Structures are given as C-alpha cells and as structure tokens.
C-alpha cells in the first residue's frame, strides 16, 4: 500500500522504516533534506497514486495547521489525511471541516510507543469514519505489534476520538511516572536500602507494579544509579494539561494526574527533587525526550 509520510523525526522516521520493512511503499518528506525522499510536499503528492493517503507526523499546533493548509491545496477529492501527531482533539474537527471543503477525508490517530516502536510496534487510537479506518487498516496492522489487533489498536469513535483517547493515555502516563518517581526518592532517602537500582530491577517479574515504565526506570538507574548526570527539570507536552482541563469540564476528580502535572511545573521553578530527576529519565528512555544535564539551564518547550 502507498503512503505519504510527512515528518521523519524520532517517531516518523522509525514508522517509515517499519512500514517499508512490511512491504509498503512509503514516500517520506522532512524539512531535513538529508532524510527526505522528496524536495517538497508538491513532489510527495505527485508521487502518490490517487486516491492518496498522507500521514502527518509533525508537532501539534501551528506546524500541523500549516501542513494541513498546504495539503488542502495539493490533494484532491477522495484523498485522505491522517494526523498522527499529538494534536489537541479540538483541532481535529476543524481540520476535518477544512479538508472536507475539497472532498478530502480526515482521520486522527494517537500513536504510542516512542522511540522503541520501530522494533516493538506502536499502540494506536483512531477517530474517523468506518470506511476511512478500514481503508487504512493495512497501515495500522503493519505499525502495531504482533498479536490480537484489539490489544494494540482501537477505532475509538468519530473524528477527534483517537486524539482524545491518546490524551487520556498520556494523562495516565503522567500519574504512573510520578508514582514510580516518588517511590524512587523514598528508597533513596532510606538508609537501610543499599541498592535502589536493584530494587527497581527486581520489580520486573512477578510483582503487581511491573510495567514497561518500571523497566525503563530500572534501565535508566542501571546507566546512572543516582541520576547524577541530569537535572530534575521536566517539561510537559500538553496532553496532561488537556486531560486535567477535561476533568474540570466534566466534573471528574483527577487528583493523581493533576498533582503529577503540577509537580512538573514545580520542577521548572528551581524546586526540582530526586523524584523529578526520575521522571526526566523515564521521558528520555521511552520517548527520547531531551533531558537537562547537570549544570545546564532548563528550557521550557512549547506544548
């Protein structure tokens, strides 16, 4: 199956490799000419047979909007655009409406798996019509891990539902990371505990707190047992904020997710703790997110 893929960074580049290995014909575009297959979006569209499928994998907000705007001018009726980035779910209805003016279809897809997805596969949450989701199923099946489809892919509902489910997924992720981080800090503080990295490693099998995040924390501690080489400065990419805002809107108490989000704010005001070093280390392990190394000044990124 042919696919245009826009954005070949940490996630997009690995997705191209996984899809190509599965036998799909991927035409990739990136602003970095060293990794791009084509010089611009017009050339990408020209290399795809109609009806075209174009997957957008760029930063949420203004960058995604600019790509959608350009694609609207290049694509034709019956073509389909997939936003696979971390866009806010409220943007999806707008993008769907804008593209529909030319008869272009739209699907939103939340993607989880980080930098490990190339080898392990990606979990995906999609929103759109039944027909459009079915049309893309060969791509989804190639990207997801082996095993039952329902364990790594969901057609969550209408346009916007995919990003909404991914938003809540990331909010849960915030809370889980904070719990592991606080446990790490307490273990570090207790004098009778002599090997904190080994304690985290020992939770990998047989315990009720084992998880991929726990494994990645153990890996980070194995590399830097006291997390001495990073600062406890932690950014947030937006989904945690949106999750809490939705909780307020619908009257759903979210004390854990809210507290984990506010801890990230605290970490950027010079009140970093060993726990926030652990959160920073986890983000780097699963997503390749930049860490602030010891002695460096942390920079708040856009969300």
C-alpha positions as protocol buffer text, in pm:
chain_id: "A"
residue {
  index: 1
  type: UNK
  ca { x: 0 y: 0 z: 0 }
}
residue {
  index: 2
  type: UNK
  ca { x: 122 y: 351 z: -78 }
}
residue {
  index: 3
  type: UNK
  ca { x: 154 y: 614 z: 194 }
}
residue {
  index: 4
  type: UNK
  ca { x: 288 y: 965 z: 204 }
}
residue {
  index: 5
  type: UNK
  ca { x: 455 y: 1037 z: 538 }
}
residue {
  index: 6
  type: UNK
  ca { x: 528 y: 1392 z: 645 }
}
residue {
  index: 7
  type: UNK
  ca { x: 773 y: 1432 z: 934 }
}
residue {
  index: 8
  type: UNK
  ca { x: 1062 y: 1187 z: 964 }
}
residue {
  index: 9
  type: UNK
  ca { x: 1187 y: 1264 z: 1315 }
}
residue {
  index: 10
  type: UNK
  ca { x: 1222 y: 1022 z: 1606 }
}
residue {
  index: 11
  type: UNK
  ca { x: 876 y: 876 z: 1552 }
}
residue {
  index: 12
  type: UNK
  ca { x: 811 y: 936 z: 1182 }
}
residue {
  index: 13
  type: UNK
  ca { x: 1147 y: 805 z: 1066 }
}
residue {
  index: 14
  type: UNK
  ca { x: 1105 y: 482 z: 1260 }
}
residue {
  index: 15
  type: UNK
  ca { x: 750 y: 444 z: 1130 }
}
residue {
  index: 16
  type: UNK
  ca { x: 878 y: 475 z: 772 }
}
residue {
  index: 17
  type: UNK
  ca { x: 1133 y: 200 z: 840 }
}
residue {
  index: 18
  type: UNK
  ca { x: 873 y: -32 z: 994 }
}
residue {
  index: 19
  type: UNK
  ca { x: 624 y: 22 z: 712 }
}
residue {
  index: 20
  type: UNK
  ca { x: 889 y: -27 z: 444 }
}
residue {
  index: 21
  type: UNK
  ca { x: 1004 y: -349 z: 610 }
}
residue {
  index: 22
  type: UNK
  ca { x: 643 y: -470 z: 594 }
}
residue {
  index: 23
  type: UNK
  ca { x: 636 y: -417 z: 218 }
}
residue {
  index: 24
  type: UNK
  ca { x: 454 y: -84 z: 196 }
}
residue {
  index: 25
  type: UNK
  ca { x: 557 y: 190 z: -46 }
}
residue {
  index: 26
  type: UNK
  ca { x: 633 y: 497 z: 168 }
}
residue {
  index: 27
  type: UNK
  ca { x: 719 y: 837 z: 25 }
}
residue {
  index: 28
  type: UNK
  ca { x: 858 y: 1049 z: 306 }
}
residue {
  index: 29
  type: UNK
  ca { x: 905 y: 1422 z: 338 }
}
residue {
  index: 30
  type: UNK
  ca { x: 1101 y: 1612 z: 601 }
}
residue {
  index: 31
  type: UNK
  ca { x: 1241 y: 1964 z: 619 }
}
residue {
  index: 32
  type: UNK
  ca { x: 1581 y: 1797 z: 660 }
}
residue {
  index: 33
  type: UNK
  ca { x: 1683 y: 1716 z: 302 }
}
residue {
  index: 34
  type: UNK
  ca { x: 1929 y: 1451 z: 420 }
}
residue {
  index: 35
  type: UNK
  ca { x: 1645 y: 1219 z: 526 }
}
residue {
  index: 36
  type: UNK
  ca { x: 1367 y: 1332 z: 291 }
}
residue {
  index: 37
  type: UNK
  ca { x: 1263 y: 1133 z: -18 }
}
residue {
  index: 38
  type: UNK
  ca { x: 1128 y: 1441 z: -195 }
}
residue {
  index: 39
  type: UNK
  ca { x: 1209 y: 1811 z: -205 }
}
residue {
  index: 40
  type: UNK
  ca { x: 864 y: 1938 z: -101 }
}
residue {
  index: 41
  type: UNK
  ca { x: 502 y: 1841 z: -42 }
}
residue {
  index: 42
  type: UNK
  ca { x: 408 y: 1901 z: -405 }
}
residue {
  index: 43
  type: UNK
  ca { x: 658 y: 1638 z: -516 }
}
residue {
  index: 44
  type: UNK
  ca { x: 533 y: 1400 z: -245 }
}
residue {
  index: 45
  type: UNK
  ca { x: 174 y: 1432 z: -371 }
}
residue {
  index: 46
  type: UNK
  ca { x: 287 y: 1386 z: -732 }
}
residue {
  index: 47
  type: UNK
  ca { x: 450 y: 1052 z: -647 }
}
residue {
  index: 48
  type: UNK
  ca { x: 132 y: 906 z: -492 }
}
residue {
  index: 49
  type: UNK
  ca { x: -141 y: 735 z: -690 }
}
residue {
  index: 50
  type: UNK
  ca { x: -497 y: 855 z: -635 }
}
residue {
  index: 51
  type: UNK
  ca { x: -679 y: 815 z: -407 }
}
residue {
  index: 52
  type: UNK
  ca { x: -386 y: 919 z: -190 }
}
residue {
  index: 53
  type: UNK
  ca { x: -322 y: 853 z: 179 }
}
residue {
  index: 54
  type: UNK
  ca { x: -99 y: 1106 z: 357 }
}
residue {
  index: 55
  type: UNK
  ca { x: 9 y: 1064 z: 719 }
}
residue {
  index: 56
  type: UNK
  ca { x: 114 y: 1383 z: 902 }
}
residue {
  index: 57
  type: UNK
  ca { x: 364 y: 1329 z: 1185 }
}
residue {
  index: 58
  type: UNK
  ca { x: 474 y: 1678 z: 1288 }
}
residue {
  index: 59
  type: UNK
  ca { x: 450 y: 1887 z: 1608 }
}
residue {
  index: 60
  type: UNK
  ca { x: 99 y: 1981 z: 1716 }
}
residue {
  index: 61
  type: UNK
  ca { x: -42 y: 2330 z: 1673 }
}
residue {
  index: 62
  type: UNK
  ca { x: 91 y: 2579 z: 1420 }
}
residue {
  index: 63
  type: UNK
  ca { x: 316 y: 2331 z: 1238 }
}
residue {
  index: 64
  type: UNK
  ca { x: 35 y: 2079 z: 1188 }
}
residue {
  index: 65
  type: UNK
  ca { x: -202 y: 2355 z: 1078 }
}
residue {
  index: 66
  type: UNK
  ca { x: 49 y: 2478 z: 819 }
}
residue {
  index: 67
  type: UNK
  ca { x: 86 y: 2128 z: 677 }
}
residue {
  index: 68
  type: UNK
  ca { x: -292 y: 2077 z: 664 }
}
residue {
  index: 69
  type: UNK
  ca { x: -333 y: 2409 z: 486 }
}
residue {
  index: 70
  type: UNK
  ca { x: -72 y: 2318 z: 224 }
}
residue {
  index: 71
  type: UNK
  ca { x: -213 y: 1970 z: 171 }
}
residue {
  index: 72
  type: UNK
  ca { x: -560 y: 2115 z: 117 }
}
residue {
  index: 73
  type: UNK
  ca { x: -422 y: 2300 z: -183 }
}
residue {
  index: 74
  type: UNK
  ca { x: -241 y: 1996 z: -323 }
}
residue {
  index: 75
  type: UNK
  ca { x: -472 y: 1700 z: -265 }
}
residue {
  index: 76
  type: UNK
  ca { x: -792 y: 1611 z: -447 }
}
residue {
  index: 77
  type: UNK
  ca { x: -1136 y: 1471 z: -374 }
}
residue {
  index: 78
  type: UNK
  ca { x: -1118 y: 1120 z: -231 }
}
residue {
  index: 79
  type: UNK
  ca { x: -769 y: 1162 z: -84 }
}
residue {
  index: 80
  type: UNK
  ca { x: -723 y: 1101 z: 288 }
}
residue {
  index: 81
  type: UNK
  ca { x: -514 y: 1282 z: 552 }
}
residue {
  index: 82
  type: UNK
  ca { x: -416 y: 1119 z: 880 }
}
residue {
  index: 83
  type: UNK
  ca { x: -295 y: 1337 z: 1168 }
}
residue {
  index: 84
  type: UNK
  ca { x: -77 y: 1102 z: 1372 }
}
residue {
  index: 85
  type: UNK
  ca { x: 84 y: 1366 z: 1591 }
}
residue {
  index: 86
  type: UNK
  ca { x: -20 y: 1476 z: 1939 }
}
residue {
  index: 87
  type: UNK
  ca { x: -274 y: 1735 z: 1824 }
}
residue {
  index: 88
  type: UNK
  ca { x: -539 y: 1852 z: 2065 }
}
residue {
  index: 89
  type: UNK
  ca { x: -865 y: 1671 z: 1990 }
}
residue {
  index: 90
  type: UNK
  ca { x: -1048 y: 2000 z: 1937 }
}
residue {
  index: 91
  type: UNK
  ca { x: -826 y: 2072 z: 1635 }
}
residue {
  index: 92
  type: UNK
  ca { x: -945 y: 1757 z: 1459 }
}
residue {
  index: 93
  type: UNK
  ca { x: -1299 y: 1874 z: 1386 }
}
residue {
  index: 94
  type: UNK
  ca { x: -1157 y: 2196 z: 1242 }
}
residue {
  index: 95
  type: UNK
  ca { x: -914 y: 2006 z: 1018 }
}
residue {
  index: 96
  type: UNK
  ca { x: -1187 y: 1766 z: 908 }
}
residue {
  index: 97
  type: UNK
  ca { x: -1413 y: 2055 z: 811 }
}
residue {
  index: 98
  type: UNK
  ca { x: -1137 y: 2242 z: 627 }
}
residue {
  index: 99
  type: UNK
  ca { x: -1038 y: 1940 z: 420 }
}
residue {
  index: 100
  type: UNK
  ca { x: -1398 y: 1837 z: 353 }
}
residue {
  index: 101
  type: UNK
  ca { x: -1443 y: 2159 z: 154 }
}
residue {
  index: 102
  type: UNK
  ca { x: -1243 y: 1984 z: -118 }
}
residue {
  index: 103
  type: UNK
  ca { x: -1379 y: 1636 z: -56 }
}
residue {
  index: 104
  type: UNK
  ca { x: -1062 y: 1527 z: 127 }
}
residue {
  index: 105
  type: UNK
  ca { x: -1115 y: 1276 z: 407 }
}
residue {
  index: 106
  type: UNK
  ca { x: -960 y: 1307 z: 755 }
}
residue {
  index: 107
  type: UNK
  ca { x: -867 y: 1062 z: 1030 }
}
residue {
  index: 108
  type: UNK
  ca { x: -694 y: 1134 z: 1361 }
}
residue {
  index: 109
  type: UNK
  ca { x: -465 y: 874 z: 1516 }
}
residue {
  index: 110
  type: UNK
  ca { x: -293 y: 888 z: 1853 }
}
residue {
  index: 111
  type: UNK
  ca { x: 30 y: 690 z: 1844 }
}
residue {
  index: 112
  type: UNK
  ca { x: 213 y: 544 z: 2144 }
}
residue {
  index: 113
  type: UNK
  ca { x: 538 y: 352 z: 2150 }
}
residue {
  index: 114
  type: UNK
  ca { x: 808 y: 617 z: 2147 }
}
residue {
  index: 115
  type: UNK
  ca { x: 1148 y: 550 z: 2000 }
}
residue {
  index: 116
  type: UNK
  ca { x: 1102 y: 176 z: 2062 }
}
residue {
  index: 117
  type: UNK
  ca { x: 811 y: 143 z: 1822 }
}
residue {
  index: 118
  type: UNK
  ca { x: 1022 y: 56 z: 1519 }
}
residue {
  index: 119
  type: UNK
  ca { x: 1106 y: -283 z: 1669 }
}
residue {
  index: 120
  type: UNK
  ca { x: 821 y: -336 z: 1918 }
}
residue {
  index: 121
  type: UNK
  ca { x: 533 y: -182 z: 1724 }
}
residue {
  index: 122
  type: UNK
  ca { x: 302 y: 105 z: 1809 }
}
residue {
  index: 123
  type: UNK
  ca { x: -24 y: 124 z: 2000 }
}
residue {
  index: 124
  type: UNK
  ca { x: -275 y: 333 z: 1807 }
}
residue {
  index: 125
  type: UNK
  ca { x: -607 y: 501 z: 1877 }
}
residue {
  index: 126
  type: UNK
  ca { x: -802 y: 624 z: 1575 }
}
residue {
  index: 127
  type: UNK
  ca { x: -1101 y: 850 z: 1513 }
}
residue {
  index: 128
  type: UNK
  ca { x: -1293 y: 870 z: 1186 }
}
residue {
  index: 129
  type: UNK
  ca { x: -1550 y: 701 z: 967 }
}
residue {
  index: 130
  type: UNK
  ca { x: -1570 y: 321 z: 942 }
}
residue {
  index: 131
  type: UNK
  ca { x: -1483 y: 340 z: 573 }
}
residue {
  index: 132
  type: UNK
  ca { x: -1172 y: 551 z: 623 }
}
residue {
  index: 133
  type: UNK
  ca { x: -1045 y: 337 z: 910 }
}
residue {
  index: 134
  type: UNK
  ca { x: -1094 y: 20 z: 705 }
}
residue {
  index: 135
  type: UNK
  ca { x: -910 y: 179 z: 414 }
}
residue {
  index: 136
  type: UNK
  ca { x: -608 y: 240 z: 639 }
}
residue {
  index: 137
  type: UNK
  ca { x: -611 y: -96 z: 815 }
}
residue {
  index: 138
  type: UNK
  ca { x: -313 y: -241 z: 621 }
}
residue {
  index: 139
  type: UNK
  ca { x: -105 y: 52 z: 751 }
}
residue {
  index: 140
  type: UNK
  ca { x: -233 y: 14 z: 1107 }
}
residue {
  index: 141
  type: UNK
  ca { x: -167 y: -361 z: 1100 }
}
residue {
  index: 142
  type: UNK
  ca { x: 190 y: -306 z: 984 }
}
residue {
  index: 143
  type: UNK
  ca { x: 260 y: -48 z: 1254 }
}
residue {
  index: 144
  type: UNK
  ca { x: 107 y: -231 z: 1551 }
}
residue {
  index: 145
  type: UNK
  ca { x: 276 y: -515 z: 1743 }
}
residue {
  index: 146
  type: UNK
  ca { x: 211 y: -876 z: 1656 }
}
residue {
  index: 147
  type: UNK
  ca { x: -87 y: -1032 z: 1831 }
}
residue {
  index: 148
  type: UNK
  ca { x: -459 y: -959 z: 1853 }
}
residue {
  index: 149
  type: UNK
  ca { x: -547 y: -628 z: 1687 }
}
residue {
  index: 150
  type: UNK
  ca { x: -771 y: -522 z: 1976 }
}
residue {
  index: 151
  type: UNK
  ca { x: -474 y: -527 z: 2214 }
}
residue {
  index: 152
  type: UNK
  ca { x: -288 y: -252 z: 2029 }
}
residue {
  index: 153
  type: UNK
  ca { x: -541 y: -74 z: 1808 }
}
residue {
  index: 154
  type: UNK
  ca { x: -882 y: 84 z: 1864 }
}
residue {
  index: 155
  type: UNK
  ca { x: -1123 y: 265 z: 1637 }
}
residue {
  index: 156
  type: UNK
  ca { x: -1231 y: 484 z: 1926 }
}
residue {
  index: 157
  type: UNK
  ca { x: -1512 y: 673 z: 1757 }
}
residue {
  index: 158
  type: UNK
  ca { x: -1571 y: 980 z: 1543 }
}
residue {
  index: 159
  type: UNK
  ca { x: -1304 y: 1226 z: 1432 }
}
residue {
  index: 160
  type: UNK
  ca { x: -1128 y: 1356 z: 1745 }
}
residue {
  index: 161
  type: UNK
  ca { x: -1183 y: 1037 z: 1946 }
}
residue {
  index: 162
  type: UNK
  ca { x: -840 y: 898 z: 1863 }
}
residue {
  index: 163
  type: UNK
  ca { x: -655 y: 1200 z: 1996 }
}
residue {
  index: 164
  type: UNK
  ca { x: -890 y: 1218 z: 2294 }
}
residue {
  index: 165
  type: UNK
  ca { x: -811 y: 860 z: 2397 }
}
residue {
  index: 166
  type: UNK
  ca { x: -439 y: 927 z: 2343 }
}
residue {
  index: 167
  type: UNK
  ca { x: -470 y: 1242 z: 2558 }
}
residue {
  index: 168
  type: UNK
  ca { x: -613 y: 1040 z: 2847 }
}
residue {
  index: 169
  type: UNK
  ca { x: -346 y: 773 z: 2787 }
}
residue {
  index: 170
  type: UNK
  ca { x: -79 y: 1039 z: 2834 }
}
residue {
  index: 171
  type: UNK
  ca { x: -251 y: 1177 z: 3144 }
}
residue {
  index: 172
  type: UNK
  ca { x: -242 y: 829 z: 3298 }
}
residue {
  index: 173
  type: UNK
  ca { x: 122 y: 807 z: 3195 }
}
residue {
  index: 174
  type: UNK
  ca { x: 196 y: 1126 z: 3393 }
}
residue {
  index: 175
  type: UNK
  ca { x: 46 y: 974 z: 3707 }
}
residue {
  index: 176
  type: UNK
  ca { x: 227 y: 641 z: 3669 }
}
residue {
  index: 177
  type: UNK
  ca { x: 561 y: 809 z: 3615 }
}
residue {
  index: 178
  type: UNK
  ca { x: 513 y: 1030 z: 3919 }
}
residue {
  index: 179
  type: UNK
  ca { x: 430 y: 729 z: 4138 }
}
residue {
  index: 180
  type: UNK
  ca { x: 746 y: 546 z: 4032 }
}
residue {
  index: 181
  type: UNK
  ca { x: 948 y: 864 z: 4078 }
}
residue {
  index: 182
  type: UNK
  ca { x: 822 y: 925 z: 4432 }
}
residue {
  index: 183
  type: UNK
  ca { x: 895 y: 563 z: 4520 }
}
residue {
  index: 184
  type: UNK
  ca { x: 1247 y: 609 z: 4388 }
}
residue {
  index: 185
  type: UNK
  ca { x: 1301 y: 920 z: 4600 }
}
residue {
  index: 186
  type: UNK
  ca { x: 1182 y: 746 z: 4917 }
}
residue {
  index: 187
  type: UNK
  ca { x: 1405 y: 445 z: 4854 }
}
residue {
  index: 188
  type: UNK
  ca { x: 1699 y: 680 z: 4801 }
}
residue {
  index: 189
  type: UNK
  ca { x: 1625 y: 856 z: 5130 }
}
residue {
  index: 190
  type: UNK
  ca { x: 1608 y: 539 z: 5345 }
}
residue {
  index: 191
  type: UNK
  ca { x: 1945 y: 449 z: 5497 }
}
residue {
  index: 192
  type: UNK
  ca { x: 1882 y: 75 z: 5525 }
}
residue {
  index: 193
  type: UNK
  ca { x: 1818 y: 42 z: 5150 }
}
residue {
  index: 194
  type: UNK
  ca { x: 2158 y: -8 z: 4991 }
}
residue {
  index: 195
  type: UNK
  ca { x: 2078 y: -79 z: 4625 }
}
residue {
  index: 196
  type: UNK
  ca { x: 1792 y: 123 z: 4478 }
}
residue {
  index: 197
  type: UNK
  ca { x: 1861 y: 30 z: 4112 }
}
residue {
  index: 198
  type: UNK
  ca { x: 1849 y: -339 z: 4204 }
}
residue {
  index: 199
  type: UNK
  ca { x: 1519 y: -285 z: 4385 }
}
residue {
  index: 200
  type: UNK
  ca { x: 1362 y: -138 z: 4072 }
}
residue {
  index: 201
  type: UNK
  ca { x: 1510 y: -418 z: 3863 }
}
residue {
  index: 202
  type: UNK
  ca { x: 1364 y: -680 z: 4097 }
}
residue {
  index: 203
  type: UNK
  ca { x: 1013 y: -548 z: 4031 }
}
residue {
  index: 204
  type: UNK
  ca { x: 1040 y: -654 z: 3666 }
}
residue {
  index: 205
  type: UNK
  ca { x: 890 y: -1000 z: 3714 }
}
residue {
  index: 206
  type: UNK
  ca { x: 617 y: -1130 z: 3941 }
}
residue {
  index: 207
  type: UNK
  ca { x: 520 y: -803 z: 4109 }
}
residue {
  index: 208
  type: UNK
  ca { x: 195 y: -610 z: 4074 }
}
residue {
  index: 209
  type: UNK
  ca { x: 382 y: -287 z: 3987 }
}
residue {
  index: 210
  type: UNK
  ca { x: 577 y: -429 z: 3694 }
}
residue {
  index: 211
  type: UNK
  ca { x: 531 y: -236 z: 3368 }
}
residue {
  index: 212
  type: UNK
  ca { x: 725 y: -102 z: 3073 }
}
residue {
  index: 213
  type: UNK
  ca { x: 772 y: 232 z: 3254 }
}
residue {
  index: 214
  type: UNK
  ca { x: 911 y: 44 z: 3553 }
}
residue {
  index: 215
  type: UNK
  ca { x: 1151 y: -145 z: 3324 }
}
residue {
  index: 216
  type: UNK
  ca { x: 1267 y: 180 z: 3164 }
}
residue {
  index: 217
  type: UNK
  ca { x: 1321 y: 333 z: 3509 }
}
residue {
  index: 218
  type: UNK
  ca { x: 1535 y: 32 z: 3601 }
}
residue {
  index: 219
  type: UNK
  ca { x: 1730 y: 76 z: 3277 }
}
residue {
  index: 220
  type: UNK
  ca { x: 1789 y: 445 z: 3348 }
}
residue {
  index: 221
  type: UNK
  ca { x: 1911 y: 367 z: 3702 }
}
residue {
  index: 222
  type: UNK
  ca { x: 2142 y: 100 z: 3568 }
}
residue {
  index: 223
  type: UNK
  ca { x: 2309 y: 363 z: 3349 }
}
residue {
  index: 224
  type: UNK
  ca { x: 2317 y: 634 z: 3618 }
}
residue {
  index: 225
  type: UNK
  ca { x: 2240 y: 481 z: 3961 }
}
residue {
  index: 226
  type: UNK
  ca { x: 2198 y: 815 z: 4142 }
}
residue {
  index: 227
  type: UNK
  ca { x: 2078 y: 1013 z: 3839 }
}
residue {
  index: 228
  type: UNK
  ca { x: 2370 y: 1244 z: 3899 }
}
residue {
  index: 229
  type: UNK
  ca { x: 2406 y: 1348 z: 3536 }
}
residue {
  index: 230
  type: UNK
  ca { x: 2064 y: 1509 z: 3485 }
}
residue {
  index: 231
  type: UNK
  ca { x: 1865 y: 1788 z: 3643 }
}
residue {
  index: 232
  type: UNK
  ca { x: 1513 y: 1734 z: 3771 }
}
residue {
  index: 233
  type: UNK
  ca { x: 1370 y: 1975 z: 3512 }
}
residue {
  index: 234
  type: UNK
  ca { x: 1067 y: 1822 z: 3340 }
}
residue {
  index: 235
  type: UNK
  ca { x: 867 y: 1964 z: 3051 }
}
residue {
  index: 236
  type: UNK
  ca { x: 513 y: 1869 z: 2960 }
}
residue {
  index: 237
  type: UNK
  ca { x: 391 y: 1824 z: 2604 }
}
residue {
  index: 238
  type: UNK
  ca { x: 33 y: 1943 z: 2660 }
}
residue {
  index: 239
  type: UNK
  ca { x: -173 y: 1625 z: 2690 }
}
residue {
  index: 240
  type: UNK
  ca { x: -157 y: 1622 z: 3070 }
}
residue {
  index: 241
  type: UNK
  ca { x: -292 y: 1977 z: 3083 }
}
residue {
  index: 242
  type: UNK
  ca { x: -572 y: 1895 z: 2841 }
}
residue {
  index: 243
  type: UNK
  ca { x: -666 y: 1586 z: 3041 }
}
residue {
  index: 244
  type: UNK
  ca { x: -697 y: 1789 z: 3361 }
}
residue {
  index: 245
  type: UNK
  ca { x: -897 y: 2058 z: 3179 }
}
residue {
  index: 246
  type: UNK
  ca { x: -1139 y: 1792 z: 3055 }
}
residue {
  index: 247
  type: UNK
  ca { x: -1167 y: 1657 z: 3409 }
}
residue {
  index: 248
  type: UNK
  ca { x: -1272 y: 2002 z: 3527 }
}
residue {
  index: 249
  type: UNK
  ca { x: -1517 y: 2036 z: 3236 }
}
residue {
  index: 250
  type: UNK
  ca { x: -1690 y: 1705 z: 3316 }
}
residue {
  index: 251
  type: UNK
  ca { x: -1655 y: 1715 z: 3695 }
}
residue {
  index: 252
  type: UNK
  ca { x: -1426 y: 1409 z: 3701 }
}
residue {
  index: 253
  type: UNK
  ca { x: -1190 y: 1421 z: 4003 }
}
residue {
  index: 254
  type: UNK
  ca { x: -830 y: 1376 z: 3889 }
}
residue {
  index: 255
  type: UNK
  ca { x: -611 y: 1424 z: 4197 }
}
residue {
  index: 256
  type: UNK
  ca { x: -330 y: 1195 z: 4077 }
}
residue {
  index: 257
  type: UNK
  ca { x: -298 y: 1329 z: 3724 }
}
residue {
  index: 258
  type: UNK
  ca { x: -338 y: 1689 z: 3842 }
}
residue {
  index: 259
  type: UNK
  ca { x: -70 y: 1651 z: 4109 }
}
residue {
  index: 260
  type: UNK
  ca { x: 171 y: 1489 z: 3863 }
}
residue {
  index: 261
  type: UNK
  ca { x: 122 y: 1778 z: 3621 }
}
residue {
  index: 262
  type: UNK
  ca { x: 176 y: 2040 z: 3892 }
}
residue {
  index: 263
  type: UNK
  ca { x: 495 y: 1861 z: 4002 }
}
residue {
  index: 264
  type: UNK
  ca { x: 631 y: 1923 z: 3654 }
}
residue {
  index: 265
  type: UNK
  ca { x: 551 y: 2293 z: 3692 }
}
residue {
  index: 266
  type: UNK
  ca { x: 732 y: 2296 z: 4028 }
}
residue {
  index: 267
  type: UNK
  ca { x: 1035 y: 2130 z: 3869 }
}
residue {
  index: 268
  type: UNK
  ca { x: 1074 y: 2426 z: 3636 }
}
residue {
  index: 269
  type: UNK
  ca { x: 1079 y: 2680 z: 3920 }
}
residue {
  index: 270
  type: UNK
  ca { x: 1401 y: 2570 z: 4081 }
}
residue {
  index: 271
  type: UNK
  ca { x: 1234 y: 2321 z: 4318 }
}
residue {
  index: 272
  type: UNK
  ca { x: 1344 y: 2000 z: 4146 }
}
residue {
  index: 273
  type: UNK
  ca { x: 1371 y: 1683 z: 4353 }
}
residue {
  index: 274
  type: UNK
  ca { x: 1521 y: 1336 z: 4303 }
}
residue {
  index: 275
  type: UNK
  ca { x: 1173 y: 1224 z: 4202 }
}
residue {
  index: 276
  type: UNK
  ca { x: 1165 y: 1470 z: 3913 }
}
residue {
  index: 277
  type: UNK
  ca { x: 1507 y: 1350 z: 3801 }
}
residue {
  index: 278
  type: UNK
  ca { x: 1347 y: 1007 z: 3774 }
}
residue {
  index: 279
  type: UNK
  ca { x: 1057 y: 1147 z: 3569 }
}
residue {
  index: 280
  type: UNK
  ca { x: 1303 y: 1320 z: 3336 }
}
residue {
  index: 281
  type: UNK
  ca { x: 1496 y: 996 z: 3299 }
}
residue {
  index: 282
  type: UNK
  ca { x: 1180 y: 800 z: 3215 }
}
residue {
  index: 283
  type: UNK
  ca { x: 1076 y: 1051 z: 2948 }
}
residue {
  index: 284
  type: UNK
  ca { x: 1417 y: 1020 z: 2789 }
}
residue {
  index: 285
  type: UNK
  ca { x: 1405 y: 639 z: 2795 }
}
residue {
  index: 286
  type: UNK
  ca { x: 1065 y: 590 z: 2633 }
}
residue {
  index: 287
  type: UNK
  ca { x: 1035 y: 890 z: 2406 }
}
residue {
  index: 288
  type: UNK
  ca { x: 1384 y: 1022 z: 2351 }
}
residue {
  index: 289
  type: UNK
  ca { x: 1276 y: 1349 z: 2513 }
}
residue {
  index: 290
  type: UNK
  ca { x: 1571 y: 1574 z: 2588 }
}
residue {
  index: 291
  type: UNK
  ca { x: 1696 y: 1591 z: 2945 }
}
residue {
  index: 292
  type: UNK
  ca { x: 1860 y: 1888 z: 3112 }
}
residue {
  index: 293
  type: UNK
  ca { x: 2206 y: 1766 z: 3203 }
}
residue {
  index: 294
  type: UNK
  ca { x: 2370 y: 1857 z: 3530 }
}
residue {
  index: 295
  type: UNK
  ca { x: 2480 y: 2219 z: 3530 }
}
residue {
  index: 296
  type: UNK
  ca { x: 2268 y: 2316 z: 3230 }
}
residue {
  index: 297
  type: UNK
  ca { x: 1983 y: 2566 z: 3234 }
}
residue {
  index: 298
  type: UNK
  ca { x: 1645 y: 2407 z: 3167 }
}
residue {
  index: 299
  type: UNK
  ca { x: 1439 y: 2544 z: 2877 }
}
residue {
  index: 300
  type: UNK
  ca { x: 1061 y: 2526 z: 2881 }
}
residue {
  index: 301
  type: UNK
  ca { x: 941 y: 2384 z: 2548 }
}
residue {
  index: 302
  type: UNK
  ca { x: 618 y: 2470 z: 2370 }
}
residue {
  index: 303
  type: UNK
  ca { x: 319 y: 2250 z: 2435 }
}
